[in-house]
Amino acid sequence: MFDHNDLLTPTELAERLKVLPGWVYEKTRARSRDRLPTIKMGRYLRFHWPDIVIWLERHRQLDGGA
């Protein structure tokens, strides 16, 4: 079931990840190697927190051996 509390704006996501909003936007651009998963609602971007957690786990595994 979809929980509306899991839907985040770019600013809210940046706060959770402790990064600047510009970093979040950069990671959504087509030129980014592994883009953040997004939900486009017209001109608005939203992020589903469980999808972001999966993205983070994948990056932790990729970067963990370095």
PyMOL Python script that loads the backbone (N, CA, C, O; Angstrom):
from pymol import cmd

cmd.read_pdbstr("""\
ATOM      1  N   MET A   1       0.843  -1.185   0.000  1.00  0.00           N
ATOM      2  CA  MET A   1       0.000   0.000   0.000  1.00  0.00           C
ATOM      3  C   MET A   1       0.883   1.242   0.000  1.00  0.00           C
ATOM      4  O   MET A   1       1.917   1.281   0.667  1.00  0.00           O
ATOM      5  N   PHE A   2       0.474   2.235  -0.740  1.00  0.00           N
ATOM      6  CA  PHE A   2       1.232   3.475  -0.864  1.00  0.00           C
ATOM      7  C   PHE A   2       0.954   4.373   0.335  1.00  0.00           C
ATOM      8  O   PHE A   2      -0.198   4.683   0.638  1.00  0.00           O
ATOM      9  N   ASP A   3       2.013   4.783   1.006  1.00  0.00           N
ATOM     10  CA  ASP A   3       1.895   5.675   2.161  1.00  0.00           C
ATOM     11  C   ASP A   3       2.296   7.077   1.725  1.00  0.00           C
ATOM     12  O   ASP A   3       3.429   7.281   1.291  1.00  0.00           O
ATOM     13  N   HIS A   4       1.406   8.034   1.830  1.00  0.00           N
ATOM     14  CA  HIS A   4       1.690   9.395   1.385  1.00  0.00           C
ATOM     15  C   HIS A   4       2.860  10.017   2.144  1.00  0.00           C
ATOM     16  O   HIS A   4       3.479  10.957   1.645  1.00  0.00           O
ATOM     17  N   ASN A   5       3.172   9.519   3.327  1.00  0.00           N
ATOM     18  CA  ASN A   5       4.305  10.038   4.087  1.00  0.00           C
ATOM     19  C   ASN A   5       5.639   9.658   3.452  1.00  0.00           C
ATOM     20  O   ASN A   5       6.668  10.249   3.776  1.00  0.00           O
ATOM     21  N   ASP A   6       5.631   8.678   2.553  1.00  0.00           N
ATOM     22  CA  ASP A   6       6.847   8.257   1.866  1.00  0.00           C
ATOM     23  C   ASP A   6       7.137   9.091   0.625  1.00  0.00           C
ATOM     24  O   ASP A   6       8.166   8.894  -0.022  1.00  0.00           O
ATOM     25  N   LEU A   7       6.246  10.020   0.283  1.00  0.00           N
ATOM     26  CA  LEU A   7       6.430  10.859  -0.892  1.00  0.00           C
ATOM     27  C   LEU A   7       7.109  12.157  -0.468  1.00  0.00           C
ATOM     28  O   LEU A   7       6.595  12.891   0.376  1.00  0.00           O
ATOM     29  N   LEU A   8       8.274  12.433  -1.065  1.00  0.00           N
ATOM     30  CA  LEU A   8       9.095  13.563  -0.646  1.00  0.00           C
ATOM     31  C   LEU A   8       9.330  14.544  -1.789  1.00  0.00           C
ATOM     32  O   LEU A   8       9.418  14.153  -2.953  1.00  0.00           O
ATOM     33  N   THR A   9       9.428  15.815  -1.441  1.00  0.00           N
ATOM     34  CA  THR A   9       9.857  16.835  -2.391  1.00  0.00           C
ATOM     35  C   THR A   9      11.383  16.782  -2.486  1.00  0.00           C
ATOM     36  O   THR A   9      12.022  16.148  -1.646  1.00  0.00           O
ATOM     37  N   PRO A  10      11.979  17.427  -3.484  1.00  0.00           N
ATOM     38  CA  PRO A  10      13.438  17.461  -3.557  1.00  0.00           C
ATOM     39  C   PRO A  10      14.083  18.058  -2.293  1.00  0.00           C
ATOM     40  O   PRO A  10      15.123  17.574  -1.846  1.00  0.00           O
ATOM     41  N   THR A  11      13.490  19.076  -1.733  1.00  0.00           N
ATOM     42  CA  THR A  11      14.033  19.697  -0.516  1.00  0.00           C
ATOM     43  C   THR A  11      13.943  18.747   0.672  1.00  0.00           C
ATOM     44  O   THR A  11      14.884  18.647   1.459  1.00  0.00           O
ATOM     45  N   GLU A  12      12.824  18.053   0.806  1.00  0.00           N
ATOM     46  CA  GLU A  12      12.670  17.095   1.904  1.00  0.00           C
ATOM     47  C   GLU A  12      13.661  15.943   1.766  1.00  0.00           C
ATOM     48  O   GLU A  12      14.230  15.485   2.756  1.00  0.00           O
ATOM     49  N   LEU A  13      13.863  15.479   0.532  1.00  0.00           N
ATOM     50  CA  LEU A  13      14.830  14.406   0.313  1.00  0.00           C
ATOM     51  C   LEU A  13      16.235  14.886   0.667  1.00  0.00           C
ATOM     52  O   LEU A  13      16.996  14.167   1.315  1.00  0.00           O
ATOM     53  N   ALA A  14      16.570  16.083   0.247  1.00  0.00           N
ATOM     54  CA  ALA A  14      17.888  16.634   0.564  1.00  0.00           C
ATOM     55  C   ALA A  14      18.094  16.701   2.077  1.00  0.00           C
ATOM     56  O   ALA A  14      19.181  16.398   2.569  1.00  0.00           O
ATOM     57  N   GLU A  15      17.068  17.093   2.807  1.00  0.00           N
ATOM     58  CA  GLU A  15      17.173  17.150   4.264  1.00  0.00           C
ATOM     59  C   GLU A  15      17.412  15.768   4.854  1.00  0.00           C
ATOM     60  O   GLU A  15      18.244  15.608   5.747  1.00  0.00           O
ATOM     61  N   ARG A  16      16.690  14.774   4.361  1.00  0.00           N
ATOM     62  CA  ARG A  16      16.874  13.405   4.869  1.00  0.00           C
ATOM     63  C   ARG A  16      18.260  12.862   4.574  1.00  0.00           C
ATOM     64  O   ARG A  16      18.855  12.162   5.394  1.00  0.00           O
ATOM     65  N   LEU A  17      18.768  13.191   3.393  1.00  0.00           N
ATOM     66  CA  LEU A  17      20.079  12.685   2.989  1.00  0.00           C
ATOM     67  C   LEU A  17      21.225  13.565   3.485  1.00  0.00           C
ATOM     68  O   LEU A  17      22.395  13.206   3.352  1.00  0.00           O
ATOM     69  N   LYS A  18      20.881  14.719   4.057  1.00  0.00           N
ATOM     70  CA  LYS A  18      21.877  15.673   4.559  1.00  0.00           C
ATOM     71  C   LYS A  18      22.807  16.162   3.446  1.00  0.00           C
ATOM     72  O   LYS A  18      24.028  16.210   3.596  1.00  0.00           O
ATOM     73  N   VAL A  19      22.176  16.522   2.321  1.00  0.00           N
ATOM     74  CA  VAL A  19      22.878  17.098   1.175  1.00  0.00           C
ATOM     75  C   VAL A  19      22.134  18.354   0.743  1.00  0.00           C
ATOM     76  O   VAL A  19      21.041  18.635   1.236  1.00  0.00           O
ATOM     77  N   LEU A  20      22.717  19.095  -0.165  1.00  0.00           N
ATOM     78  CA  LEU A  20      22.054  20.281  -0.695  1.00  0.00           C
ATOM     79  C   LEU A  20      21.000  19.880  -1.732  1.00  0.00           C
ATOM     80  O   LEU A  20      21.162  18.866  -2.412  1.00  0.00           O
ATOM     81  N   PRO A  21      19.929  20.661  -1.860  1.00  0.00           N
ATOM     82  CA  PRO A  21      18.924  20.363  -2.888  1.00  0.00           C
ATOM     83  C   PRO A  21      19.518  20.287  -4.293  1.00  0.00           C
ATOM     84  O   PRO A  21      19.044  19.507  -5.119  1.00  0.00           O
ATOM     85  N   GLY A  22      20.537  21.078  -4.571  1.00  0.00           N
ATOM     86  CA  GLY A  22      21.175  21.035  -5.887  1.00  0.00           C
ATOM     87  C   GLY A  22      21.760  19.672  -6.206  1.00  0.00           C
ATOM     88  O   GLY A  22      21.755  19.251  -7.363  1.00  0.00           O
ATOM     89  N   TRP A  23      22.265  18.974  -5.195  1.00  0.00           N
ATOM     90  CA  TRP A  23      22.801  17.628  -5.398  1.00  0.00           C
ATOM     91  C   TRP A  23      21.673  16.685  -5.820  1.00  0.00           C
ATOM     92  O   TRP A  23      21.845  15.858  -6.715  1.00  0.00           O
ATOM     93  N   VAL A  24      20.520  16.820  -5.168  1.00  0.00           N
ATOM     94  CA  VAL A  24      19.361  15.981  -5.502  1.00  0.00           C
ATOM     95  C   VAL A  24      18.964  16.215  -6.959  1.00  0.00           C
ATOM     96  O   VAL A  24      18.769  15.261  -7.712  1.00  0.00           O
ATOM     97  N   TYR A  25      18.843  17.490  -7.358  1.00  0.00           N
ATOM     98  CA  TYR A  25      18.467  17.790  -8.740  1.00  0.00           C
ATOM     99  C   TYR A  25      19.503  17.258  -9.725  1.00  0.00           C
ATOM    100  O   TYR A  25      19.142  16.738 -10.780  1.00  0.00           O
ATOM    101  N   GLU A  26      20.784  17.382  -9.392  1.00  0.00           N
ATOM    102  CA  GLU A  26      21.840  16.884 -10.273  1.00  0.00           C
ATOM    103  C   GLU A  26      21.713  15.379 -10.474  1.00  0.00           C
ATOM    104  O   GLU A  26      21.934  14.884 -11.579  1.00  0.00           O
ATOM    105  N   LYS A  27      21.362  14.650  -9.428  1.00  0.00           N
ATOM    106  CA  LYS A  27      21.232  13.196  -9.514  1.00  0.00           C
ATOM    107  C   LYS A  27      19.962  12.753 -10.247  1.00  0.00           C
ATOM    108  O   LYS A  27      19.763  11.554 -10.441  1.00  0.00           O
ATOM    109  N   THR A  28      19.107  13.677 -10.654  1.00  0.00           N
ATOM    110  CA  THR A  28      17.913  13.324 -11.421  1.00  0.00           C
ATOM    111  C   THR A  28      18.083  13.609 -12.906  1.00  0.00           C
ATOM    112  O   THR A  28      17.239  13.220 -13.714  1.00  0.00           O
ATOM    113  N   ARG A  29      19.155  14.277 -13.266  1.00  0.00           N
ATOM    114  CA  ARG A  29      19.356  14.669 -14.668  1.00  0.00           C
ATOM    115  C   ARG A  29      19.766  13.473 -15.519  1.00  0.00           C
ATOM    116  O   ARG A  29      20.366  12.517 -15.027  1.00  0.00           O
ATOM    117  N   ALA A  30      19.431  13.545 -16.798  1.00  0.00           N
ATOM    118  CA  ALA A  30      19.699  12.448 -17.733  1.00  0.00           C
ATOM    119  C   ALA A  30      21.191  12.135 -17.827  1.00  0.00           C
ATOM    120  O   ALA A  30      21.562  10.987 -18.072  1.00  0.00           O
ATOM    121  N   ARG A  31      22.050  13.131 -17.639  1.00  0.00           N
ATOM    122  CA  ARG A  31      23.494  12.889 -17.764  1.00  0.00           C
ATOM    123  C   ARG A  31      24.087  12.185 -16.545  1.00  0.00           C
ATOM    124  O   ARG A  31      25.239  11.753 -16.573  1.00  0.00           O
ATOM    125  N   SER A  32      23.305  12.071 -15.484  1.00  0.00           N
ATOM    126  CA  SER A  32      23.776  11.372 -14.286  1.00  0.00           C
ATOM    127  C   SER A  32      23.870   9.878 -14.584  1.00  0.00           C
ATOM    128  O   SER A  32      22.977   9.308 -15.211  1.00  0.00           O
ATOM    129  N   ARG A  33      24.956   9.246 -14.134  1.00  0.00           N
ATOM    130  CA  ARG A  33      25.195   7.837 -14.455  1.00  0.00           C
ATOM    131  C   ARG A  33      24.130   6.911 -13.881  1.00  0.00           C
ATOM    132  O   ARG A  33      23.656   6.012 -14.576  1.00  0.00           O
ATOM    133  N   ASP A  34      23.757   7.111 -12.656  1.00  0.00           N
ATOM    134  CA  ASP A  34      22.742   6.267 -12.013  1.00  0.00           C
ATOM    135  C   ASP A  34      21.767   7.199 -11.311  1.00  0.00           C
ATOM    136  O   ASP A  34      21.935   7.537 -10.139  1.00  0.00           O
ATOM    137  N   ARG A  35      20.752   7.603 -12.049  1.00  0.00           N
ATOM    138  CA  ARG A  35      19.824   8.621 -11.549  1.00  0.00           C
ATOM    139  C   ARG A  35      19.015   8.144 -10.357  1.00  0.00           C
ATOM    140  O   ARG A  35      18.728   6.958 -10.197  1.00  0.00           O
ATOM    141  N   LEU A  36      18.660   9.112  -9.526  1.00  0.00           N
ATOM    142  CA  LEU A  36      17.717   8.835  -8.443  1.00  0.00           C
ATOM    143  C   LEU A  36      16.363   8.478  -9.047  1.00  0.00           C
ATOM    144  O   LEU A  36      15.956   9.084 -10.039  1.00  0.00           O
ATOM    145  N   PRO A  37      15.662   7.515  -8.473  1.00  0.00           N
ATOM    146  CA  PRO A  37      14.318   7.205  -8.973  1.00  0.00           C
ATOM    147  C   PRO A  37      13.361   8.344  -8.624  1.00  0.00           C
ATOM    148  O   PRO A  37      13.302   8.790  -7.479  1.00  0.00           O
ATOM    149  N   THR A  38      12.627   8.798  -9.609  1.00  0.00           N
ATOM    150  CA  THR A  38      11.720   9.936  -9.413  1.00  0.00           C
ATOM    151  C   THR A  38      10.309   9.595  -9.868  1.00  0.00           C
ATOM    152  O   THR A  38      10.081   8.644 -10.617  1.00  0.00           O
ATOM    153  N   ILE A  39       9.388  10.393  -9.397  1.00  0.00           N
ATOM    154  CA  ILE A  39       8.004  10.383  -9.867  1.00  0.00           C
ATOM    155  C   ILE A  39       7.756  11.777 -10.415  1.00  0.00           C
ATOM    156  O   ILE A  39       7.852  12.762  -9.683  1.00  0.00           O
ATOM    157  N   LYS A  40       7.439  11.865 -11.698  1.00  0.00           N
ATOM    158  CA  LYS A  40       7.146  13.167 -12.308  1.00  0.00           C
ATOM    159  C   LYS A  40       5.652  13.410 -12.230  1.00  0.00           C
ATOM    160  O   LYS A  40       4.841  12.592 -12.664  1.00  0.00           O
ATOM    161  N   MET A  41       5.314  14.552 -11.667  1.00  0.00           N
ATOM    162  CA  MET A  41       3.909  14.968 -11.577  1.00  0.00           C
ATOM    163  C   MET A  41       3.813  16.314 -12.278  1.00  0.00           C
ATOM    164  O   MET A  41       3.870  17.371 -11.650  1.00  0.00           O
ATOM    165  N   GLY A  42       3.665  16.245 -13.603  1.00  0.00           N
ATOM    166  CA  GLY A  42       3.722  17.475 -14.378  1.00  0.00           C
ATOM    167  C   GLY A  42       5.123  18.041 -14.294  1.00  0.00           C
ATOM    168  O   GLY A  42       6.088  17.370 -14.658  1.00  0.00           O
ATOM    169  N   ARG A  43       5.243  19.264 -13.822  1.00  0.00           N
ATOM    170  CA  ARG A  43       6.564  19.884 -13.687  1.00  0.00           C
ATOM    171  C   ARG A  43       7.212  19.627 -12.336  1.00  0.00           C
ATOM    172  O   ARG A  43       8.322  20.091 -12.073  1.00  0.00           O
ATOM    173  N   TYR A  44       6.521  18.889 -11.485  1.00  0.00           N
ATOM    174  CA  TYR A  44       7.016  18.636 -10.130  1.00  0.00           C
ATOM    175  C   TYR A  44       7.693  17.277 -10.039  1.00  0.00           C
ATOM    176  O   TYR A  44       7.239  16.300 -10.635  1.00  0.00           O
ATOM    177  N   LEU A  45       8.783  17.230  -9.285  1.00  0.00           N
ATOM    178  CA  LEU A  45       9.468  15.975  -8.997  1.00  0.00           C
ATOM    179  C   LEU A  45       9.122  15.543  -7.587  1.00  0.00           C
ATOM    180  O   LEU A  45       9.082  16.354  -6.661  1.00  0.00           O
ATOM    181  N   ARG A  46       8.877  14.265  -7.442  1.00  0.00           N
ATOM    182  CA  ARG A  46       8.667  13.691  -6.113  1.00  0.00           C
ATOM    183  C   ARG A  46       9.488  12.416  -6.029  1.00  0.00           C
ATOM    184  O   ARG A  46       9.841  11.818  -7.046  1.00  0.00           O
ATOM    185  N   PHE A  47       9.784  12.013  -4.809  1.00  0.00           N
ATOM    186  CA  PHE A  47      10.613  10.837  -4.555  1.00  0.00           C
ATOM    187  C   PHE A  47       9.890   9.929  -3.584  1.00  0.00           C
ATOM    188  O   PHE A  47       9.352  10.382  -2.574  1.00  0.00           O
ATOM    189  N   HIS A  48       9.882   8.642  -3.898  1.00  0.00           N
ATOM    190  CA  HIS A  48       9.265   7.638  -3.042  1.00  0.00           C
ATOM    191  C   HIS A  48      10.363   7.085  -2.146  1.00  0.00           C
ATOM    192  O   HIS A  48      11.283   6.426  -2.631  1.00  0.00           O
ATOM    193  N   TRP A  49      10.278   7.343  -0.844  1.00  0.00           N
ATOM    194  CA  TRP A  49      11.352   7.004   0.077  1.00  0.00           C
ATOM    195  C   TRP A  49      11.807   5.547  -0.008  1.00  0.00           C
ATOM    196  O   TRP A  49      13.016   5.313  -0.020  1.00  0.00           O
ATOM    197  N   PRO A  50      10.917   4.555  -0.067  1.00  0.00           N
ATOM    198  CA  PRO A  50      11.396   3.161  -0.194  1.00  0.00           C
ATOM    199  C   PRO A  50      12.260   2.935  -1.440  1.00  0.00           C
ATOM    200  O   PRO A  50      13.205   2.147  -1.395  1.00  0.00           O
ATOM    201  N   ASP A  51      11.950   3.616  -2.551  1.00  0.00           N
ATOM    202  CA  ASP A  51      12.772   3.502  -3.758  1.00  0.00           C
ATOM    203  C   ASP A  51      14.143   4.132  -3.546  1.00  0.00           C
ATOM    204  O   ASP A  51      15.147   3.627  -4.048  1.00  0.00           O
ATOM    205  N   ILE A  52      14.185   5.226  -2.807  1.00  0.00           N
ATOM    206  CA  ILE A  52      15.456   5.893  -2.516  1.00  0.00           C
ATOM    207  C   ILE A  52      16.324   4.994  -1.627  1.00  0.00           C
ATOM    208  O   ILE A  52      17.538   4.921  -1.814  1.00  0.00           O
ATOM    209  N   VAL A  53      15.704   4.318  -0.672  1.00  0.00           N
ATOM    210  CA  VAL A  53      16.454   3.408   0.205  1.00  0.00           C
ATOM    211  C   VAL A  53      17.105   2.299  -0.622  1.00  0.00           C
ATOM    212  O   VAL A  53      18.257   1.941  -0.378  1.00  0.00           O
ATOM    213  N   ILE A  54      16.383   1.759  -1.588  1.00  0.00           N
ATOM    214  CA  ILE A  54      16.935   0.726  -2.474  1.00  0.00           C
ATOM    215  C   ILE A  54      18.112   1.301  -3.262  1.00  0.00           C
ATOM    216  O   ILE A  54      19.142   0.642  -3.405  1.00  0.00           O
ATOM    217  N   TRP A  55      17.965   2.522  -3.771  1.00  0.00           N
ATOM    218  CA  TRP A  55      19.040   3.186  -4.512  1.00  0.00           C
ATOM    219  C   TRP A  55      20.272   3.356  -3.618  1.00  0.00           C
ATOM    220  O   TRP A  55      21.397   3.108  -4.051  1.00  0.00           O
ATOM    221  N   LEU A  56      20.051   3.778  -2.375  1.00  0.00           N
ATOM    222  CA  LEU A  56      21.151   3.966  -1.426  1.00  0.00           C
ATOM    223  C   LEU A  56      21.860   2.640  -1.130  1.00  0.00           C
ATOM    224  O   LEU A  56      23.089   2.582  -1.094  1.00  0.00           O
ATOM    225  N   GLU A  57      21.085   1.588  -0.921  1.00  0.00           N
ATOM    226  CA  GLU A  57      21.673   0.274  -0.649  1.00  0.00           C
ATOM    227  C   GLU A  57      22.533  -0.194  -1.822  1.00  0.00           C
ATOM    228  O   GLU A  57      23.616  -0.744  -1.622  1.00  0.00           O
ATOM    229  N   ARG A  58      22.056   0.022  -3.028  1.00  0.00           N
ATOM    230  CA  ARG A  58      22.810  -0.369  -4.222  1.00  0.00           C
ATOM    231  C   ARG A  58      24.136   0.392  -4.279  1.00  0.00           C
ATOM    232  O   ARG A  58      25.164  -0.183  -4.635  1.00  0.00           O
ATOM    233  N   HIS A  59      24.117   1.656  -3.937  1.00  0.00           N
ATOM    234  CA  HIS A  59      25.338   2.452  -3.955  1.00  0.00           C
ATOM    235  C   HIS A  59      26.275   2.083  -2.817  1.00  0.00           C
ATOM    236  O   HIS A  59      27.494   2.129  -2.978  1.00  0.00           O
ATOM    237  N   ARG A  60      25.730   1.725  -1.698  1.00  0.00           N
ATOM    238  CA  ARG A  60      26.565   1.307  -0.586  1.00  0.00           C
ATOM    239  C   ARG A  60      27.323   0.031  -0.950  1.00  0.00           C
ATOM    240  O   ARG A  60      28.498  -0.119  -0.612  1.00  0.00           O
ATOM    241  N   GLN A  61      26.645  -0.884  -1.638  1.00  0.00           N
ATOM    242  CA  GLN A  61      27.280  -2.135  -2.056  1.00  0.00           C
ATOM    243  C   GLN A  61      28.341  -1.875  -3.122  1.00  0.00           C
ATOM    244  O   GLN A  61      29.409  -2.487  -3.100  1.00  0.00           O
ATOM    245  N   LEU A  62      28.045  -0.957  -4.066  1.00  0.00           N
ATOM    246  CA  LEU A  62      28.990  -0.653  -5.132  1.00  0.00           C
ATOM    247  C   LEU A  62      30.224   0.057  -4.593  1.00  0.00           C
ATOM    248  O   LEU A  62      31.342  -0.212  -5.034  1.00  0.00           O
ATOM    249  N   ASP A  63      30.026   0.960  -3.644  1.00  0.00           N
ATOM    250  CA  ASP A  63      31.118   1.763  -3.135  1.00  0.00           C
ATOM    251  C   ASP A  63      31.785   1.142  -1.914  1.00  0.00           C
ATOM    252  O   ASP A  63      32.836   1.614  -1.481  1.00  0.00           O
ATOM    253  N   GLY A  64      31.194   0.094  -1.355  1.00  0.00           N
ATOM    254  CA  GLY A  64      31.688  -0.491  -0.122  1.00  0.00           C
ATOM    255  C   GLY A  64      33.082  -1.080  -0.218  1.00  0.00           C
ATOM    256  O   GLY A  64      33.806  -1.090   0.777  1.00  0.00           O
ATOM    257  N   GLY A  65      33.486  -1.574  -1.389  1.00  0.00           N
ATOM    258  CA  GLY A  65      34.789  -2.187  -1.518  1.00  0.00           C
ATOM    259  C   GLY A  65      35.902  -1.206  -1.816  1.00  0.00           C
ATOM    260  O   GLY A  65      37.069  -1.595  -1.840  1.00  0.00           O
ATOM    261  N   ALA A  66      35.578   0.042  -2.042  1.00  0.00           N
ATOM    262  CA  ALA A  66      36.599   1.038  -2.421  1.00  0.00           C
ATOM    263  C   ALA A  66      37.304   1.608  -1.224  1.00  0.00           C
ATOM    264  O   ALA A  66      38.186   2.455  -1.372  1.00  0.00           O
TER     265      ALA A  66
END
""", "prot")
cmd.dss("prot")
cmd.show_as("cartoon", "prot")
cmd.util.cbc("prot")
cmd.orient("prot")
